[in-house]
Amino acid sequence: MYIAIGDKVLPGAIGAPSRQIRETANGALLSLFPDWQPKTNPYGRTERAIDQENQGR
């Protein structure tokens, strides 16, 4: 609870470290997957079907 909402509930010097800890943890977690891209193309089949339909006309 302290890390999640400490800076919003607790005054000044007591709450400030919770914000710093939260920002550091968020940065660390985000840095684990900086360039994550899905391995699948969910619209690929639809796009190919549209292209085939357009070429057939």
C-alpha positions in Angstrom: 0.0 0.0 0.0 2.8 2.3 0.8 4.4 2.0 -2.7 1.0 2.2 -4.5 -0.6 5.2 -2.8 1.9 6.5 -0.2 2.7 9.7 -2.0 -1.0 10.6 -2.3 -2.0 9.8 1.3 1.1 10.6 3.3 2.6 14.1 3.6 5.8 15.4 2.0 9.0 13.7 3.1 7.2 10.5 4.3 5.3 10.0 1.0 7.9 11.1 -1.5 10.0 7.9 -1.3 7.0 5.8 -2.2 6.7 7.7 -5.5 10.4 7.2 -6.2 10.2 3.5 -5.5 7.1 3.1 -7.7 8.8 5.0 -10.6 11.9 2.9 -10.3 9.9 -0.4 -10.2 7.9 0.7 -13.2 11.0 1.6 -15.1 12.7 -1.7 -14.3 9.6 -3.8 -15.3 9.3 -1.8 -18.6 12.9 -2.2 -19.4 12.5 -6.0 -19.4 10.4 -5.8 -22.6 11.5 -2.6 -24.4 10.8 -3.8 -28.0 8.2 -6.4 -27.5 6.2 -7.1 -30.7 3.6 -9.8 -31.0 4.7 -12.9 -33.0 1.4 -13.1 -34.8 -0.2 -10.8 -37.3 -3.9 -10.9 -36.3 -5.0 -9.0 -39.4 -2.7 -10.7 -41.8 -5.3 -13.2 -43.1 -7.9 -10.5 -43.5 -5.5 -8.3 -45.4 -4.5 -11.1 -47.7 -8.1 -11.9 -48.4 -8.8 -8.2 -49.2 -5.8 -8.1 -51.5 -6.8 -11.2 -53.3 -10.4 -9.9 -53.8 -9.1 -6.6 -55.1 -6.8 -8.3 -57.6 -9.6 -10.5 -58.8 -11.6 -7.5 -59.9 
